[in-house]
Amino acid sequence: MRRLYRSNWPLFRPEAALTPETFTLLVSVANFITPLG
Protein backbone atom coordinates (compact mmCIF):
# COMPACT_ATOMS: atom_id res chain seq x y z
CA MET A 1 0.00 0.00 0.00
CA ARG A 2 2.72 2.43 0.94
CA ARG A 3 4.75 1.62 -2.17
CA LEU A 4 1.78 2.22 -4.45
CA TYR A 5 0.98 5.39 -2.57
CA ARG A 6 4.49 6.73 -3.09
CA SER A 7 4.47 5.65 -6.72
CA ASN A 8 1.23 7.50 -7.39
CA TRP A 9 2.40 10.64 -5.61
CA PRO A 10 5.67 12.04 -7.05
CA LEU A 11 5.27 14.99 -4.68
CA PHE A 12 7.33 13.11 -2.11
CA ARG A 13 10.24 12.97 -4.56
CA PRO A 14 12.44 16.09 -4.37
CA GLU A 15 13.62 15.36 -7.92
CA ALA A 16 10.12 15.68 -9.37
CA ALA A 17 9.09 18.50 -7.04
CA LEU A 18 9.82 21.12 -9.70
CA THR A 19 8.07 19.26 -12.48
CA PRO A 20 5.27 21.12 -14.34
CA GLU A 21 3.07 18.04 -13.98
CA THR A 22 3.57 18.03 -10.22
CA PHE A 23 2.80 21.74 -10.02
CA THR A 24 -0.39 21.26 -12.02
CA LEU A 25 -1.38 18.34 -9.81
CA LEU A 26 -0.75 20.41 -6.69
CA VAL A 27 -2.88 23.26 -8.05
CA SER A 28 -5.65 20.81 -8.94
CA VAL A 29 -5.64 19.38 -5.42
CA ALA A 30 -5.60 22.87 -3.91
CA ASN A 31 -8.58 23.89 -6.05
CA PHE A 32 -10.39 20.70 -5.10
CA ILE A 33 -9.86 21.25 -1.37
CA THR A 34 -10.43 25.01 -1.41
CA PRO A 35 -14.14 25.85 -1.83
CA LEU A 36 -13.22 29.26 -3.25
CA GLY A 37 -11.31 27.57 -6.08
Chimera marker file (.cmm) of the C-alpha trace (Angstrom):
<marker_set name="trace">
<marker id="1" x="0.000" y="0.000" z="0.000" r="1" g="1" b="0" radius="0.5"/>
<marker id="2" x="2.725" y="2.430" z="0.939" r="1" g="1" b="0" radius="0.5"/>
<marker id="3" x="4.747" y="1.621" z="-2.165" r="1" g="1" b="0" radius="0.5"/>
<marker id="4" x="1.782" y="2.215" z="-4.452" r="1" g="1" b="0" radius="0.5"/>
<marker id="5" x="0.979" y="5.394" z="-2.573" r="1" g="1" b="0" radius="0.5"/>
<marker id="6" x="4.485" y="6.734" z="-3.090" r="1" g="1" b="0" radius="0.5"/>
<marker id="7" x="4.474" y="5.653" z="-6.724" r="1" g="1" b="0" radius="0.5"/>
<marker id="8" x="1.227" y="7.497" z="-7.394" r="1" g="1" b="0" radius="0.5"/>
<marker id="9" x="2.402" y="10.635" z="-5.607" r="1" g="1" b="0" radius="0.5"/>
<marker id="10" x="5.674" y="12.037" z="-7.054" r="1" g="1" b="0" radius="0.5"/>
<marker id="11" x="5.268" y="14.985" z="-4.679" r="1" g="1" b="0" radius="0.5"/>
<marker id="12" x="7.334" y="13.111" z="-2.107" r="1" g="1" b="0" radius="0.5"/>
<marker id="13" x="10.243" y="12.966" z="-4.556" r="1" g="1" b="0" radius="0.5"/>
<marker id="14" x="12.441" y="16.094" z="-4.373" r="1" g="1" b="0" radius="0.5"/>
<marker id="15" x="13.616" y="15.359" z="-7.917" r="1" g="1" b="0" radius="0.5"/>
<marker id="16" x="10.118" y="15.684" z="-9.366" r="1" g="1" b="0" radius="0.5"/>
<marker id="17" x="9.092" y="18.499" z="-7.041" r="1" g="1" b="0" radius="0.5"/>
<marker id="18" x="9.825" y="21.124" z="-9.701" r="1" g="1" b="0" radius="0.5"/>
<marker id="19" x="8.066" y="19.263" z="-12.483" r="1" g="1" b="0" radius="0.5"/>
<marker id="20" x="5.266" y="21.118" z="-14.338" r="1" g="1" b="0" radius="0.5"/>
<marker id="21" x="3.066" y="18.036" z="-13.977" r="1" g="1" b="0" radius="0.5"/>
<marker id="22" x="3.573" y="18.027" z="-10.217" r="1" g="1" b="0" radius="0.5"/>
<marker id="23" x="2.801" y="21.740" z="-10.017" r="1" g="1" b="0" radius="0.5"/>
<marker id="24" x="-0.394" y="21.256" z="-12.021" r="1" g="1" b="0" radius="0.5"/>
<marker id="25" x="-1.383" y="18.343" z="-9.806" r="1" g="1" b="0" radius="0.5"/>
<marker id="26" x="-0.745" y="20.414" z="-6.690" r="1" g="1" b="0" radius="0.5"/>
<marker id="27" x="-2.880" y="23.258" z="-8.053" r="1" g="1" b="0" radius="0.5"/>
<marker id="28" x="-5.655" y="20.813" z="-8.935" r="1" g="1" b="0" radius="0.5"/>
<marker id="29" x="-5.639" y="19.376" z="-5.416" r="1" g="1" b="0" radius="0.5"/>
<marker id="30" x="-5.600" y="22.872" z="-3.915" r="1" g="1" b="0" radius="0.5"/>
<marker id="31" x="-8.583" y="23.895" z="-6.049" r="1" g="1" b="0" radius="0.5"/>
<marker id="32" x="-10.395" y="20.701" z="-5.101" r="1" g="1" b="0" radius="0.5"/>
<marker id="33" x="-9.861" y="21.250" z="-1.368" r="1" g="1" b="0" radius="0.5"/>
<marker id="34" x="-10.430" y="25.006" z="-1.412" r="1" g="1" b="0" radius="0.5"/>
<marker id="35" x="-14.142" y="25.847" z="-1.825" r="1" g="1" b="0" radius="0.5"/>
<marker id="36" x="-13.220" y="29.263" z="-3.254" r="1" g="1" b="0" radius="0.5"/>
<marker id="37" x="-11.311" y="27.569" z="-6.078" r="1" g="1" b="0" radius="0.5"/>
<link id1="1" id2="2" r="1" g="1" b="0" radius="0.2"/>
<link id1="2" id2="3" r="1" g="1" b="0" radius="0.2"/>
<link id1="3" id2="4" r="1" g="1" b="0" radius="0.2"/>
<link id1="4" id2="5" r="1" g="1" b="0" radius="0.2"/>
<link id1="5" id2="6" r="1" g="1" b="0" radius="0.2"/>
<link id1="6" id2="7" r="1" g="1" b="0" radius="0.2"/>
<link id1="7" id2="8" r="1" g="1" b="0" radius="0.2"/>
<link id1="8" id2="9" r="1" g="1" b="0" radius="0.2"/>
<link id1="9" id2="10" r="1" g="1" b="0" radius="0.2"/>
<link id1="10" id2="11" r="1" g="1" b="0" radius="0.2"/>
<link id1="11" id2="12" r="1" g="1" b="0" radius="0.2"/>
<link id1="12" id2="13" r="1" g="1" b="0" radius="0.2"/>
<link id1="13" id2="14" r="1" g="1" b="0" radius="0.2"/>
<link id1="14" id2="15" r="1" g="1" b="0" radius="0.2"/>
<link id1="15" id2="16" r="1" g="1" b="0" radius="0.2"/>
<link id1="16" id2="17" r="1" g="1" b="0" radius="0.2"/>
<link id1="17" id2="18" r="1" g="1" b="0" radius="0.2"/>
<link id1="18" id2="19" r="1" g="1" b="0" radius="0.2"/>
<link id1="19" id2="20" r="1" g="1" b="0" radius="0.2"/>
<link id1="20" id2="21" r="1" g="1" b="0" radius="0.2"/>
<link id1="21" id2="22" r="1" g="1" b="0" radius="0.2"/>
<link id1="22" id2="23" r="1" g="1" b="0" radius="0.2"/>
<link id1="23" id2="24" r="1" g="1" b="0" radius="0.2"/>
<link id1="24" id2="25" r="1" g="1" b="0" radius="0.2"/>
<link id1="25" id2="26" r="1" g="1" b="0" radius="0.2"/>
<link id1="26" id2="27" r="1" g="1" b="0" radius="0.2"/>
<link id1="27" id2="28" r="1" g="1" b="0" radius="0.2"/>
<link id1="28" id2="29" r="1" g="1" b="0" radius="0.2"/>
<link id1="29" id2="30" r="1" g="1" b="0" radius="0.2"/>
<link id1="30" id2="31" r="1" g="1" b="0" radius="0.2"/>
<link id1="31" id2="32" r="1" g="1" b="0" radius="0.2"/>
<link id1="32" id2="33" r="1" g="1" b="0" radius="0.2"/>
<link id1="33" id2="34" r="1" g="1" b="0" radius="0.2"/>
<link id1="34" id2="35" r="1" g="1" b="0" radius="0.2"/>
<link id1="35" id2="36" r="1" g="1" b="0" radius="0.2"/>
<link id1="36" id2="37" r="1" g="1" b="0" radius="0.2"/>
</marker_set>
